[in-house]
Amino acid sequence: MEHWGFKMATNYIYKYMRNNEIIYIGKTKNLLQRHKQHLQEIGKFLETDKLYYFICPTSNIMDVYETALINKYHPMLNKADNILLLTIDIQEPHWTLYKENIVDIPPKSKPPKKEFQSKTYDNIFNNQYINNIELPLLSSKEWHLLLSMSIKGKPITTLEFLRLNKLSCDGDSYYTTRRAATLLQDKNLCNVLEHNLFDITQLGQTYTPYNIEEMLKMLGFRSKYSFWLYPSIKNKLTISMQCIRDNTGYTDARDIRKNIIEIALEQYNTIFFEDKRILQKNKKGRCIDSITFVES
């Protein structure tokens, strides 16, 4: 079953409005079923309440947005004990009014595929071919901590980091977080202020020049190569294969594509689903000399 062209089993953030006031904010994988359940809660929700929603690309982002919006509006029907201490200033999303009994929207016909034409792209590294990627090849844990510090904009505690990333608050998580902070400090990207308090440095901020919504989505990356290649994928840049070999240690082109490029592209397209990318191989003779990320 679909609603407004989307499958019902997806990541929804929704709100109920009564007399132009937000009375409840929630999250669900099935908006239709959740709406029916709320209407059965006598004394809370009314038939005249208006339901609005928007869709998140991942459940991780859905959890963060719900927390941030509840902290922002404090709806009267949300329980106070469900609100986390960490406050994030996010941009107001584009809400869509929910309507029942709507006719399913037929899938759009695909436009004819455009023939790829090489051109000079905007390149944040000032070269069409990147011979030395300036982003450090950090671990996923280090990237998650670096982004979390940048999102908050103030020193962040281990507990706040774990809550933001929806991680278990056990001893092992505390240890691995402090370990990541120490490694970032060794690279001059982070300052360990106290045992469980960390702050991003100016150098660390140069590696996270994104808005909060973008960084929240990047928290969904699970491969360290997804973070490393993100500026190139986003800005449709060209990278030489030799550059990838020099920075990753992989030598075989098949291993590079399987273990680095395909994983990074899949995670990017899953999270940034409205701005998909595909791979363009640039050959010199019979060998792949470089790759270019182009619009899908």
NUPA-846137 format. One record per atom (N, C-alpha, C): x, y, z. Coordinates in steps of 0.2 Angstrom, whole numbers, plus 2048, in hexadecimal, padded with zeros to 3 digits. Each point is the difference from the previous one (the first is absolute). Layout:
N
XYZ;...
END
This chain:
296
8047FA800;7FC806800;804806800;7FE8057FC;804806800;7FC806802;803806802;7FD806801;8048067FE;7FD8047FB;8038057FD;8077FE7FD;7FF7FA7FD;8067FD7FC;8057FD804;800800806;8057FD805;7FD7F9803;8047FB801;7FE7FA803;7FF802807;7FB7FD803;7FE802807;8057FE805;8047FB7FF;8057FE805;8078047FE;800806803;8058057FF;801804807;8048057FF;802803807;7FC807800;7FB800803;7FC806801;801804806;800807800;7FF804806;7FA8047FE;7FB800806;7FA8037FF;7FE804806;7FB8057FE;7FE804806;7F88017FF;7FD801805;7F9802800;7FF807802;7FC8047FC;7FE807802;7F9801802;7FF804805;7F9801802;800808801;7FC8037FD;800808800;8068037FF;8047FE7FB;8078027FE;8057FF806;7FF7FC804;8057FE805;8027F97FF;8067FE801;8027F9800;7FF7FD807;7FC7FB7FF;7FE7FC807;8047F9800;8037FE7FB;8047FA801;8047FF7FA;8067FD801;8057FE7FB;8037F9801;8007FC7FB;8027F9801;8037FE7FA;8027F9800;8047FD7FA;7FC7F97FF;8007FE7FA;7FD7F97FF;8037FE7F9;7FF7F97FF;8027FD7FA;7FA7FF7FC;7FA801803;7FA7FF7FC;7FB805802;7FF8057FC;7FC806802;7F97FF800;7FD7FC7FC;7F97FE800;7FE7FD806;8047FB802;7FE7FC806;801804806;805804801;801804805;7FB805801;7FD8037FB;7FB805800;7FA7FD803;7FE7FA7FD;7FA7FC803;8017FF807;8067FE803;8017FF807;7FF806804;8028067FE;7FF806803;7F9802801;7FC7FF7FA;7F9802801;7FC7FC804;8037FA802;7FC7FC805;802802807;805805801;801802807;7FB805802;7FB7FE803;7FA805802;803805805;7FE8067FF;802806804;8078037FE;8037FD7FB;8078037FE;7FF8037F9;7FF7FC7FB;8008027FA;7F98017FD;7FE8057FC;7FA8017FD;8007FF7F9;7FA7FF7FD;7FF7FF7F9;8028067FC;7FF806803;8028067FD;807802800;8047FD804;807801800;8047FF7FA;8048047FD;8037FF7FA;8077FD801;8017FB7FB;8067FC801;8058027FA;806802802;8058017FB;8067FB801;8047FF7FA;8067FC801;8058027FB;8067FD801;8058007FB;8047FA801;8047FE7FB;8047FA800;807801801;8037FB804;807800801;8047FA7FC;8068017FE;8037FB7FC;8027FA804;801801807;8037FA804;7FC801807;8007FA803;7FD800807;804804805;8078017FF;804803804;7FE808800;7FF8027FA;7FE8077FF;7F9802803;7FC7FB7FF;7F9800802;800801808;8047FC804;801801807;802807802;8058027FC;803807802;7FB8067FF;7FD7FF7FA;7FB8067FF;7FA800805;7FE7FA802;7FA800804;802803807;8067FE802;803803807;8018087FF;8038027FA;8018077FF;7F9804800;7FB7FD7FD;7FA8047FF;7FC800806;8007FB804;7FD7FF807;803806804;807800800;803805804;7FF8077FE;7FE8017FA;7FF8077FD;7F9802802;7FB7FC7FF;7F9802801;7FD7FE807;8027FA803;7FD7FE806;7F97FF800;7FD7FC7FB;7F97FF7FF;7FD7FD806;7FA802802;7FC7FE806;7FF7F9801;8007FC7FB;7FE7F9800;8077FB800;8058037FF;8077FD801;8027FF807;8027FA802;802800807;807803801;801803806;806804801;8067FB801;7FF7FA802;8057FB801;8037FD7FA;7FD8017FA;8027FE7FA;8058057FC;801806803;8048057FD;8077FF803;8058007FB;807800802;802806802;806800804;803807802;8038037FA;8037FD7FB;8038037FB;7FC8037FB;8018077FF;7FC8047FC;8048027FA;7FC7FF7FA;8038017F9;7FC8057FD;8038057FD;7FD8057FC;7FF7FE7F9;7FB7FE7FE;7FF7FD7F9;7FB8057FC;8018007F9;7FC8047FC;7F97FC800;7FA804800;7FA7FE7FF;7FF7FC7FA;7FD7F9800;8007FC7FA;7F98037FD;8007FD7F9;7FA8017FC;7FB7FB802;7FA802803;7FB7FC802;7FB7FF7FB;7FD7FA7FF;7FB7FE7FC;7F97FE803;7FB8037FE;7F97FF803;7FE7F97FF;7FE7FC805;7FE7F97FF;7F97FF7FD;7FF7FD7FB;7F97FF7FE;7FE7F87FF;7FB7FE802;7FE7F9800;7FC7FF7F9;7FF7F97FE;7FD7FE7FA;8028047FA;806801800;8038037FA;8027FB7FB;7FF8017F9;8027FC7FB;8077FF7FF;8037FA800;8077FF7FF;8038047FA;805803801;8038047FA;8047FB7FC;7FF8007FA;8037FB7FB;807802800;8057FB7FF;8078027FF;8018047FA;805805801;8028047FB;8047FC7FB;7FE8027F9;8047FD7FB;807803800;8067FC7FF;806802800;8028047FA;803806801;8028047FA;8067FC7FC;8008027FA;8067FD7FC;807801803;8047FB801;806801803;8058057FC;802805803;8058057FD;8067FD7FF;8038027FA;8077FD7FE;805805804;8047FC804;805803804;8058057FC;801806802;8048047FC;805803806;8077FF7FE;805802805;800808801;801802806;800807801;804802806;801806801;804802806;7FB801806;8017FC805;7FB801806;803805805;7FC802804;802804806;8047FC804;806801802;8057FC804;802803806;7FF7FE806;802803806;8077FF801;8047FC7FC;8077FF801;8048047FA;7FC8047FC;8038047FB;8047FC7FA;7FE7FA7FF;8037FC7FB;7FA7FB7FD;8007FF7FA;7FB7FC7FD;8027F9802;8067FE800;8027F9803;803801807;7FD7FC804;803801807;8067FB801;806803801;8067FB801;8017FF807;7FD804804;8027FF807;7F9802804;7FC7FC802;7FA802804;802802807;7FD806801;802804806;7FD7FD806;7FA7FD800;7FD7FD806;8047FA803;800800806;8047FA803;7FC7FA800;8037FA7FF;7FD7FA800;7FF7FE807;7FA802804;7FF7FF806;7FC7F9801;7FF7FE806;7FB7FA801;7F9803800;7FB7FB7FF;7F9802801;7FF803806;8037FE806;7FE802806;803807801;8068017FD;803807801;7FC8057FC;7FE7FE7FA;7FB8057FC;7FA801804;7FD7FB803;7F9801803;801805806;8067FF804;801805805;8028077FE;8048007FA;8018077FD;7FA8047FE;7FC7FC7FD;7F98037FD;7FC802806;8007FC805;7FB801806;803806804;806801800;803806804;7FE8077FB;8007FF7FA;7FF8057FB;7F8802800;7FC7FB801;7F9801800;7FE804806;8037FE806;7FE803806;803807801;8068017FD;803807800;803802807;8007FB805;802802806;8047F9802;804800806;8027FA802;7FB7FB801;8017FA7FF;7FB7FA800;8037FB805;7FB7FD804;8027FB804;7FF7F97FD;8037FB803;8007F97FD;7F87FE800;7FD802805;7F97FE800;7FC8037FB;8018067FF;7FC8047FB;8027FD7F9;8067FE7FF;8027FD7F9;7FD7FA7FF;8007FB805;7FC7FA800;7F98017FE;7FD804804;7F98027FF;7FE8027F9;8048057FD;7FF8037FA;8017FA7FA;8047FC801;8027FA7FB;7FC7FA802;7FB800805;7FC7FB802;8047F9801;805801804;8057FB802;7FE7FE808;8027FA801;7FF7FD807;805804805;7FE802806;804804804;8037FB805;8047FB7FE;8037FB804;808802800;8047FC804;807801801;8048007FA;7FE7FB7FC;8047FF7F9;7FF8077FC;7FA802800;7FE8067FB;804806803;800801807;804805803;8078007FE;8037FA800;8077FF7FF;8028027F9;7FC7FD7FB;8018017F9;7FF8077FE;7FC804803;7FF8077FF;806804802;8027FE807;806804802;8067FE7FC;8017FA7FD;8057FE7FC;8008047FA;7FA8017FD;7FF8047FA;802807801;7FE803806;802807801;808801801;8037FB803;807800800;8048007FA;7FD7FC7FB;8037FF7F9;7FF8077FD;7FA803801;7FF8067FC;804806803;801800807;805804803;8078007FD;8027FA7FF;8077FF7FD;8008037F9;7FB8007FC;8008037FA;7FE808800;7FF803806;7FF807801;7F98017FD;7FB7FC801;7F98017FE;7FC800806;8027FF806;7FC800805;804801807;7FD803805;803801806;7FC7FC805;8047FC804;7FD7FC806;800805806;7FB803802;7FF805805;8017FC807;7FC7FB800;7FF7FC806;8007F97FE;7FF7FB805;8007F97FE;7FA7FE7FB;7FB804801;7FA7FE7FC;7FD8077FD;8048047FE;7FE8077FD;8058027FB;7FD8017FA;8048017FA;7FE8067FC;8058037FD;7FE8067FC;8048007F9;7FC8027FB;8038007F9;805806800;8067FF7FC;8048067FF;7FF8037F9;8038067FF;7FF8037FA;8027FC7FA;8057FC800;8027FC7FB;7FA7FA7FF;7FD7FE805;7FB7FB7FF;7FA8037FD;7FF807801;7FA8037FD;8018017F8;8068007FE;8028017F9;7FE7F97FC;7FF7FB804;7FF7F97FD;7F87FF800;7FC805804;7F97FF800;7FC8067FE;8028037FA;7FD8067FE;7F97FF7FD;7FB7FD804;7FA7FE7FD;7FA803805;7FA8007FE;7FB803805;7FE7FA804;7FC801805;7FE7FB805;7FC7FA7FD;7FB8027FB;7FC7FA7FD;8057FC7FC;8058037FD;8057FB7FC;8047FC804;802803806;8047FC805;7FC7FA803;7FA802801;7FC7FB803;7FF7FA7FC;7FF8017F9;8007FB7FB;8067FC800;806803800;8067FD800;8027FB806;7FC802805;8017FB806;7FD7F97FE;7FC7FF7FB;7FE7FA7FE;8057FC7FC;8068037FE;8057FC7FC;8037FB805;8027FA7FD;8037FB805;8077FE7FD;8028027FA;8077FF7FD;804806801;8067FF802;805806801;8018037F9;7FF7FC7FA;8018037FA;7FA8047FD;7FB7FF803;7FA8047FF;801807802;803801806;802807802;8058037FC;8057FC7FE;8068027FD;7FE8027F9;7FC7FD7FC;7FE8017F9;7FA805800;7FD802806;7FA8047FF;8008067FD;806804801;8008077FC;8017FF7F9;8037FA7FE;8017FF7F8;7F97FD7FD;7FC7FC804;7FA7FE7FE;7FB8067FF;800804805;7FB805801;8018057FA;8078027FF;8018057FB;8027FE7F9;7FF7F97FF;8007FD7F9;8078017FE;8057FE804;8078017FE;8037FA7FD;8068017FD;8047FA7FD;8067FF804;8017F9801;8067FE805;8047FB7FC;806801800;8057FB7FC;8007F9804;8007FB7FD;8017F9803;806800804;8068037FE;806800804;7FF804807;7FC805800;7FF803806;7FC7FC805;7FB7FC7FE;7FD7FB804;8057FB803;8047FD7FB;8057FB802;805803805;8028067FF;805803805;7FD801807;7F9802800;7FD802807;7FD7FA803;7FF7FA7FD;7FC7FB803;8047F9801;8058007FC;8047F9800;7FE7FB7FB;7FA8017FD;7FD7FB7FB;8048017FA;8017FB7FC;8038017FA;7FC7FD7FA;7FC7FB801;7FC7FD7FB;7FA8047FE;7FF8017FA;7FA8057FE;7F97FD802;8007F9800;7FA7FD802;7FE800808;806800803;7FF800808;7FE808802;8038047FC;7FF807801;7F88027FF;7FE7FD7FA;7F98017FF;7FB7FD805;8027FA802;7FB7FC804;800802807;806802803;801801807;800807802;8018057FB;800807801;7FB8047FC;8008007FA;7FC8047FC;7F87FE800;7FF7FA7FF;7F97FD800;7FD801807;8037FF805;7FD801807;7FF807801;8058047FE;7FF808802;7FA8027FC;7FF7FE7F9;7FB8027FC;7F97FE803;8007FA802;7FA7FD802;7FD804806;805801805;7FE803806;7FE8087FF;8048037FB;7FE8077FE;7F98007FD;7FE7FC7FB;7FA8007FD;7FA7FE804;8027FB805;7FA7FE805;7FE806805;805804802;7FF805805;7FE8077FC;8048027FB;7FE8067FC;7FC7FD7FA;7FA7FD801;7FD7FD7FA;7FD8057FB;800806802;7FD8057FB;8058037FB;8077FE802;8058037FC;8057FA7FE;7FE7FB7FC;8037FA7FF;8068017FB;8057FC801;8068007FC;8027F97FD;8038007FA;8027FA7FD;8078017FE;8047FA7FF;8078007FE;8018007F9;8058057FE;8028017F9;8077FE800;8027FA7FC;8077FE800;8048037FA;805803801;8048037FB;8077FC7FF;8007FE7FA;8057FB7FE;8068037FC;8067FE801;8068017FC;8027FA7FD;7FF7FF7FA;8017F97FD;7FB7FB802;8027FB803;7FB7FB802;7FF800808;804804803;800801808;7FC806802;7FD7FF806;7FC806803;805805803;8008067FD;805805803;7FE804805;7F9801800;7FD804805;7F87FF800;7FD802805;7F9800801;7FD807801;7FA8007FD;7FC807801;7F97FE803;7FE804805;7F97FF803;7FC8057FD;7FA7FD7FC;7FC8047FC;7F97FF803;7FB8057FE;7F97FF802;7FD7FA7FD;7FC7FD804;7FC7FA7FD;7FB8017FB;
END
